[in-house]
Amino acid sequence: MKNRMLQKIKDKKAQVGILGMGYVGLPLARTFCAAGFQTLGFDVDERKIRMLNAGKSYIKHIPSSMIRNVLDQGLFKASGDPRDLRACDALIICVPTPLSKMRDPDMTFVESTCQTVAKILRKGQLVTLESTTYPGTTRELMKPILESSGLKVGKDFFLAFSPEREDPGRKDFTTETTPKLVGGYDPSSLKVAVALYSQAINPIIPVASCEVAEAAKIVENVYRCVNIAMVNELKMLFDRMGIDVWNVINAAKTKPFGFQAFYPGPGLGGHCIPIDPFYLSWKARQFGMSTRFIELAGEINTSMPEYVIEHVAHALNTLKKPLNGSKVLVLGLAYKKDIDDIRESPSIELIELLRKYGAKVDYNDPFIPNTHKQREHDLGMKSVPVTPASLKRFDCVVIATDHSSYDYQMIVKNARLVVDTRNACAAVRGAKKNVFKA
């Protein structure tokens, strides 16, 4: 069975199924198509299926022309029918792993997807999870569900974990060139998974187990979460001391060793850093331990939107205006610059807080013309234009995302007040008396 699967992979006759056509699954499907593999994109969202089969992309950095190209070559199709997955030799799961309101792992999507796979699972298939999760998920959660099919891992099918490392908007690394960790449930599963991924991604890094791969991805995100919390706390401290934290960081990073620059902001965004560290906190409690660094970092990072609102109120006070009733424009809805991803974006919480305190809020984002309903939020807003005339209608402009396309010189010149959470106005020439950093 193993040798037959390895030969199919080598000959590029293995069909790959990607379950979940979001910010992880769609780039991965593109990668396998580029390597010459027949690829099925599976999703329960009928809108995504219709768009993909029509050659249309819904993700900014995946051009529609690419989708049309692989459709024309017969390398790709999208489907919402689980029966189509049975023809696939490899099934790669790329579904969300959010948190519950109590900050516990919400494994609903992984569980339901594994249940779908169990119904169509056949001998010889490889099942891989890419969703970031707690150590033990592959062995403790996935394996029992998949084996409910009557098939046994290591004997009838292969099982592996290979964490996604997508970073939307990044130019120096792509899905194809970002080092890929692979942990197998058993030696045969590892060999098959490494063989498959190595056909499309370079380099591949085999690790000792699924648990090592799961833990490695969590550690990557904990590292970033804790360091960002540290600079966010330093920002608040240095603000009280009258010191510009960005100047401090720029000075510190001139040291060629022993320091890596992290930057403060209005809060954490994206699917990984605000969420994944708490998966490890939850798992640690099962072993009678508390993860104090993670909890403290979460406390600091989740407090940043309120800190920004305080600075908006302070800025408005200089005009003798209360926050209640003021017109505020939030620039940038995406969680970071030059992308269209709003998952866990602090901009959304900023808007909700501003509304809570009585402000009249609009937003602009060149990549997000309309908001859409999310699991926890439904803003129901449309992006408004940013022009000299439109800026004058607002009492305050909050720079929440520092998109490269914004003309900050024009914004500072025409806005009554600017609250800059990203140091975006640092390069603006001339007096900036109307700019407040937060």
DACOR-V537556 format. One record per residue. N is the residue number from 1. RES is the residue in one letter. PHI is phi as a letter, one per 40 degrees, with the letter a starting at -180 (* if undefined). D_FIRST is the distance of its C-alpha to the first C-alpha in whole Angstrom. Layout:
n->N res->RES phi->PHI d_first->D_FIRST
n->N res->RES phi->PHI d_first->D_FIRST
This chain:
n->1 res->M phi->* d_first->0
n->2 res->K phi->c d_first->4
n->3 res->N phi->c d_first->6
n->4 res->R phi->c d_first->5
n->5 res->M phi->c d_first->6
n->6 res->L phi->c d_first->9
n->7 res->Q phi->c d_first->10
n->8 res->K phi->c d_first->11
n->9 res->I phi->c d_first->12
n->10 res->K phi->c d_first->14
n->11 res->D phi->c d_first->16
n->12 res->K phi->f d_first->16
n->13 res->K phi->b d_first->15
n->14 res->A phi->c d_first->13
n->15 res->Q phi->c d_first->16
n->16 res->V phi->b d_first->17
n->17 res->G phi->b d_first->19
n->18 res->I phi->b d_first->22
n->19 res->L phi->b d_first->23
n->20 res->G phi->h d_first->27
n->21 res->M phi->b d_first->29
n->22 res->G phi->b d_first->32
n->23 res->Y phi->c d_first->33
n->24 res->V phi->b d_first->29
n->25 res->G phi->c d_first->27
n->26 res->L phi->c d_first->29
n->27 res->P phi->c d_first->29
n->28 res->L phi->c d_first->25
n->29 res->A phi->c d_first->25
n->30 res->R phi->d d_first->27
n->31 res->T phi->c d_first->26
n->32 res->F phi->c d_first->22
n->33 res->C phi->c d_first->24
n->34 res->A phi->c d_first->26
n->35 res->A phi->c d_first->23
n->36 res->G phi->g d_first->23
n->37 res->F phi->c d_first->20
n->38 res->Q phi->c d_first->20
n->39 res->T phi->b d_first->21
n->40 res->L phi->b d_first->22
n->41 res->G phi->c d_first->25
n->42 res->F phi->b d_first->25
n->43 res->D phi->a d_first->28
n->44 res->V phi->c d_first->31
n->45 res->D phi->c d_first->34
n->46 res->E phi->c d_first->35
n->47 res->R phi->c d_first->37
n->48 res->K phi->c d_first->34
n->49 res->I phi->c d_first->32
n->50 res->R phi->c d_first->36
n->51 res->M phi->c d_first->37
n->52 res->L phi->c d_first->33
n->53 res->N phi->c d_first->33
n->54 res->A phi->c d_first->37
n->55 res->G phi->g d_first->36
n->56 res->K phi->b d_first->38
n->57 res->S phi->c d_first->37
n->58 res->Y phi->b d_first->38
n->59 res->I phi->b d_first->38
n->60 res->K phi->d d_first->40
n->61 res->H phi->c d_first->38
n->62 res->I phi->b d_first->36
n->63 res->P phi->c d_first->38
n->64 res->S phi->c d_first->38
n->65 res->S phi->c d_first->38
n->66 res->M phi->c d_first->34
n->67 res->I phi->c d_first->33
n->68 res->R phi->c d_first->35
n->69 res->N phi->c d_first->33
n->70 res->V phi->c d_first->30
n->71 res->L phi->c d_first->31
n->72 res->D phi->c d_first->32
n->73 res->Q phi->c d_first->30
n->74 res->G phi->g d_first->27
n->75 res->L phi->c d_first->25
n->76 res->F phi->a d_first->26
n->77 res->K phi->a d_first->27
n->78 res->A phi->b d_first->28
n->79 res->S phi->a d_first->27
n->80 res->G phi->b d_first->28
n->81 res->D phi->c d_first->27
n->82 res->P phi->d d_first->24
n->83 res->R phi->c d_first->22
n->84 res->D phi->c d_first->21
n->85 res->L phi->c d_first->19
n->86 res->R phi->c d_first->16
n->87 res->A phi->c d_first->16
n->88 res->C phi->c d_first->15
n->89 res->D phi->c d_first->12
n->90 res->A phi->b d_first->13
n->91 res->L phi->b d_first->16
n->92 res->I phi->b d_first->19
n->93 res->I phi->c d_first->22
n->94 res->C phi->b d_first->25
n->95 res->V phi->b d_first->28
n->96 res->P phi->c d_first->31
n->97 res->T phi->b d_first->32
n->98 res->P phi->c d_first->36
n->99 res->L phi->b d_first->38
n->100 res->S phi->c d_first->40
n->101 res->K phi->c d_first->44
n->102 res->M phi->c d_first->44
n->103 res->R phi->g d_first->42
n->104 res->D phi->c d_first->39
n->105 res->P phi->d d_first->35
n->106 res->D phi->b d_first->35
n->107 res->M phi->c d_first->31
n->108 res->T phi->d d_first->32
n->109 res->F phi->c d_first->30
n->110 res->V phi->c d_first->26
n->111 res->E phi->c d_first->27
n->112 res->S phi->c d_first->27
n->113 res->T phi->c d_first->24
n->114 res->C phi->c d_first->22
n->115 res->Q phi->c d_first->23
n->116 res->T phi->c d_first->23
n->117 res->V phi->c d_first->19
n->118 res->A phi->d d_first->19
n->119 res->K phi->c d_first->20
n->120 res->I phi->b d_first->18
n->121 res->L phi->c d_first->15
n->122 res->R phi->b d_first->12
n->123 res->K phi->c d_first->8
n->124 res->G phi->g d_first->6
n->125 res->Q phi->c d_first->9
n->126 res->L phi->b d_first->11
n->127 res->V phi->b d_first->15
n->128 res->T phi->b d_first->17
n->129 res->L phi->b d_first->21
n->130 res->E phi->b d_first->24
n->131 res->S phi->c d_first->27
n->132 res->T phi->c d_first->29
n->133 res->T phi->a d_first->29
n->134 res->Y phi->c d_first->30
n->135 res->P phi->c d_first->28
n->136 res->G phi->h d_first->26
n->137 res->T phi->d d_first->25
n->138 res->T phi->c d_first->22
n->139 res->R phi->c d_first->21
n->140 res->E phi->c d_first->25
n->141 res->L phi->b d_first->25
n->142 res->M phi->c d_first->21
n->143 res->K phi->d d_first->19
n->144 res->P phi->c d_first->21
n->145 res->I phi->c d_first->22
n->146 res->L phi->c d_first->18
n->147 res->E phi->c d_first->17
n->148 res->S phi->c d_first->20
n->149 res->S phi->c d_first->18
n->150 res->G phi->g d_first->17
n->151 res->L phi->c d_first->13
n->152 res->K phi->b d_first->13
n->153 res->V phi->c d_first->12
n->154 res->G phi->g d_first->10
n->155 res->K phi->b d_first->9
n->156 res->D phi->b d_first->8
n->157 res->F phi->a d_first->9
n->158 res->F phi->b d_first->10
n->159 res->L phi->a d_first->14
n->160 res->A phi->a d_first->16
n->161 res->F phi->b d_first->20
n->162 res->S phi->a d_first->22
n->163 res->P phi->c d_first->25
n->164 res->E phi->c d_first->27
n->165 res->R phi->b d_first->30
n->166 res->E phi->c d_first->32
n->167 res->D phi->b d_first->36
n->168 res->P phi->d d_first->37
n->169 res->G phi->g d_first->40
n->170 res->R phi->c d_first->39
n->171 res->K phi->b d_first->39
n->172 res->D phi->c d_first->38
n->173 res->F phi->b d_first->35
n->174 res->T phi->b d_first->32
n->175 res->T phi->d d_first->29
n->176 res->E phi->c d_first->28
n->177 res->T phi->b d_first->30
n->178 res->T phi->c d_first->30
n->179 res->P phi->d d_first->28
n->180 res->K phi->b d_first->25
n->181 res->L phi->c d_first->24
n->182 res->V phi->b d_first->20
n->183 res->G phi->b d_first->20
n->184 res->G phi->b d_first->16
n->185 res->Y phi->c d_first->16
n->186 res->D phi->a d_first->14
n->187 res->P phi->d d_first->14
n->188 res->S phi->c d_first->10
n->189 res->S phi->c d_first->11
n->190 res->L phi->c d_first->14
n->191 res->K phi->c d_first->12
n->192 res->V phi->c d_first->10
n->193 res->A phi->c d_first->14
n->194 res->V phi->c d_first->16
n->195 res->A phi->c d_first->14
n->196 res->L phi->c d_first->15
n->197 res->Y phi->c d_first->18
n->198 res->S phi->c d_first->19
n->199 res->Q phi->c d_first->19
n->200 res->A phi->b d_first->22
n->201 res->I phi->b d_first->24
n->202 res->N phi->a d_first->25
n->203 res->P phi->c d_first->26
n->204 res->I phi->b d_first->23
n->205 res->I phi->b d_first->24
n->206 res->P phi->c d_first->21
n->207 res->V phi->b d_first->23
n->208 res->A phi->c d_first->22
n->209 res->S phi->a d_first->21
n->210 res->C phi->d d_first->21
n->211 res->E phi->c d_first->25
n->212 res->V phi->c d_first->26
n->213 res->A phi->c d_first->25
n->214 res->E phi->c d_first->26
n->215 res->A phi->c d_first->30
n->216 res->A phi->c d_first->30
n->217 res->K phi->c d_first->30
n->218 res->I phi->c d_first->33
n->219 res->V phi->c d_first->35
n->220 res->E phi->d d_first->35
n->221 res->N phi->c d_first->37
n->222 res->V phi->c d_first->39
n->223 res->Y phi->d d_first->40
n->224 res->R phi->c d_first->41
n->225 res->C phi->d d_first->43
n->226 res->V phi->c d_first->45
n->227 res->N phi->c d_first->46
n->228 res->I phi->c d_first->47
n->229 res->A phi->c d_first->49
n->230 res->M phi->c d_first->51
n->231 res->V phi->c d_first->52
n->232 res->N phi->c d_first->53
n->233 res->E phi->c d_first->55
n->234 res->L phi->c d_first->56
n->235 res->K phi->d d_first->57
n->236 res->M phi->c d_first->59
n->237 res->L phi->c d_first->61
n->238 res->F phi->c d_first->62
n->239 res->D phi->c d_first->63
n->240 res->R phi->c d_first->66
n->241 res->M phi->c d_first->67
n->242 res->G phi->g d_first->67
n->243 res->I phi->b d_first->65
n->244 res->D phi->c d_first->62
n->245 res->V phi->c d_first->59
n->246 res->W phi->c d_first->57
n->247 res->N phi->c d_first->60
n->248 res->V phi->c d_first->59
n->249 res->I phi->c d_first->55
n->250 res->N phi->c d_first->56
n->251 res->A phi->c d_first->58
n->252 res->A phi->c d_first->56
n->253 res->K phi->c d_first->53
n->254 res->T phi->c d_first->55
n->255 res->K phi->c d_first->54
n->256 res->P phi->c d_first->51
n->257 res->F phi->a d_first->50
n->258 res->G phi->g d_first->49
n->259 res->F phi->a d_first->49
n->260 res->Q phi->b d_first->47
n->261 res->A phi->c d_first->49
n->262 res->F phi->b d_first->48
n->263 res->Y phi->b d_first->50
n->264 res->P phi->c d_first->51
n->265 res->G phi->a d_first->51
n->266 res->P phi->c d_first->52
n->267 res->G phi->i d_first->49
n->268 res->L phi->c d_first->45
n->269 res->G phi->b d_first->43
n->270 res->G phi->g d_first->40
n->271 res->H phi->c d_first->37
n->272 res->C phi->c d_first->36
n->273 res->I phi->c d_first->39
n->274 res->P phi->c d_first->41
n->275 res->I phi->b d_first->38
n->276 res->D phi->d d_first->36
n->277 res->P phi->d d_first->38
n->278 res->F phi->c d_first->39
n->279 res->Y phi->c d_first->35
n->280 res->L phi->c d_first->36
n->281 res->S phi->d d_first->39
n->282 res->W phi->c d_first->38
n->283 res->K phi->c d_first->35
n->284 res->A phi->c d_first->38
n->285 res->R phi->c d_first->40
n->286 res->Q phi->c d_first->37
n->287 res->F phi->b d_first->38
n->288 res->G phi->g d_first->42
n->289 res->M phi->b d_first->42
n->290 res->S phi->b d_first->44
n->291 res->T phi->b d_first->43
n->292 res->R phi->c d_first->46
n->293 res->F phi->c d_first->46
n->294 res->I phi->c d_first->43
n->295 res->E phi->c d_first->46
n->296 res->L phi->c d_first->49
n->297 res->A phi->c d_first->47
n->298 res->G phi->c d_first->46
n->299 res->E phi->c d_first->50
n->300 res->I phi->c d_first->51
n->301 res->N phi->c d_first->49
n->302 res->T phi->c d_first->49
n->303 res->S phi->c d_first->53
n->304 res->M phi->c d_first->53
n->305 res->P phi->d d_first->54
n->306 res->E phi->c d_first->57
n->307 res->Y phi->c d_first->58
n->308 res->V phi->c d_first->58
n->309 res->I phi->c d_first->60
n->310 res->E phi->d d_first->63
n->311 res->H phi->c d_first->63
n->312 res->V phi->c d_first->63
n->313 res->A phi->c d_first->66
n->314 res->H phi->c d_first->68
n->315 res->A phi->c d_first->68
n->316 res->L phi->c d_first->69
n->317 res->N phi->c d_first->72
n->318 res->T phi->c d_first->73
n->319 res->L phi->c d_first->74
n->320 res->K phi->f d_first->75
n->321 res->K phi->b d_first->73
n->322 res->P phi->c d_first->71
n->323 res->L phi->c d_first->67
n->324 res->N phi->c d_first->68
n->325 res->G phi->g d_first->69
n->326 res->S phi->c d_first->68
n->327 res->K phi->c d_first->66
n->328 res->V phi->b d_first->63
n->329 res->L phi->b d_first->60
n->330 res->V phi->c d_first->57
n->331 res->L phi->c d_first->55
n->332 res->G phi->g d_first->51
n->333 res->L phi->b d_first->49
n->334 res->A phi->c d_first->46
n->335 res->Y phi->c d_first->45
n->336 res->K phi->a d_first->45
n->337 res->K phi->c d_first->47
n->338 res->D phi->g d_first->46
n->339 res->I phi->b d_first->43
n->340 res->D phi->b d_first->43
n->341 res->D phi->c d_first->41
n->342 res->I phi->b d_first->43
n->343 res->R phi->c d_first->41
n->344 res->E phi->f d_first->43
n->345 res->S phi->c d_first->45
n->346 res->P phi->c d_first->48
n->347 res->S phi->d d_first->50
n->348 res->I phi->c d_first->50
n->349 res->E phi->c d_first->51
n->350 res->L phi->d d_first->54
n->351 res->I phi->c d_first->55
n->352 res->E phi->c d_first->55
n->353 res->L phi->c d_first->57
n->354 res->L phi->c d_first->59
n->355 res->R phi->c d_first->60
n->356 res->K phi->d d_first->60
n->357 res->Y phi->c d_first->63
n->358 res->G phi->g d_first->65
n->359 res->A phi->c d_first->64
n->360 res->K phi->c d_first->63
n->361 res->V phi->b d_first->60
n->362 res->D phi->b d_first->58
n->363 res->Y phi->b d_first->56
n->364 res->N phi->b d_first->55
n->365 res->D phi->a d_first->51
n->366 res->P phi->c d_first->51
n->367 res->F phi->b d_first->47
n->368 res->I phi->b d_first->47
n->369 res->P phi->c d_first->50
n->370 res->N phi->b d_first->49
n->371 res->T phi->c d_first->48
n->372 res->H phi->b d_first->46
n->373 res->K phi->c d_first->45
n->374 res->Q phi->b d_first->43
n->375 res->R phi->d d_first->42
n->376 res->E phi->b d_first->45
n->377 res->H phi->b d_first->47
n->378 res->D phi->a d_first->49
n->379 res->L phi->c d_first->51
n->380 res->G phi->g d_first->52
n->381 res->M phi->b d_first->54
n->382 res->K phi->b d_first->54
n->383 res->S phi->c d_first->54
n->384 res->V phi->b d_first->58
n->385 res->P phi->c d_first->59
n->386 res->V phi->b d_first->60
n->387 res->T phi->b d_first->63
n->388 res->P phi->d d_first->67
n->389 res->A phi->c d_first->68
n->390 res->S phi->c d_first->65
n->391 res->L phi->c d_first->65
n->392 res->K phi->c d_first->69
n->393 res->R phi->c d_first->68
n->394 res->F phi->b d_first->66
n->395 res->D phi->c d_first->68
n->396 res->C phi->a d_first->65
n->397 res->V phi->b d_first->62
n->398 res->V phi->b d_first->59
n->399 res->I phi->c d_first->56
n->400 res->A phi->c d_first->53
n->401 res->T phi->b d_first->51
n->402 res->D phi->c d_first->52
n->403 res->H phi->d d_first->51
n->404 res->S phi->c d_first->52
n->405 res->S phi->c d_first->53
n->406 res->Y phi->c d_first->56
n->407 res->D phi->c d_first->59
n->408 res->Y phi->c d_first->60
n->409 res->Q phi->c d_first->64
n->410 res->M phi->c d_first->64
n->411 res->I phi->c d_first->63
n->412 res->V phi->c d_first->65
n->413 res->K phi->c d_first->68
n->414 res->N phi->b d_first->68
n->415 res->A phi->c d_first->67
n->416 res->R phi->c d_first->69
n->417 res->L phi->b d_first->67
n->418 res->V phi->b d_first->64
n->419 res->V phi->b d_first->62
n->420 res->D phi->b d_first->59
n->421 res->T phi->c d_first->56
n->422 res->R phi->b d_first->54
n->423 res->N phi->f d_first->57
n->424 res->A phi->c d_first->57
n->425 res->C phi->c d_first->60
n->426 res->A phi->c d_first->61
n->427 res->A phi->c d_first->61
n->428 res->V phi->c d_first->64
n->429 res->R phi->c d_first->67
n->430 res->G phi->g d_first->70
n->431 res->A phi->c d_first->71
n->432 res->K phi->b d_first->69
n->433 res->K phi->c d_first->71
n->434 res->N phi->c d_first->69
n->435 res->V phi->b d_first->66
n->436 res->F phi->b d_first->65
n->437 res->K phi->c d_first->61
n->438 res->A phi->a d_first->59
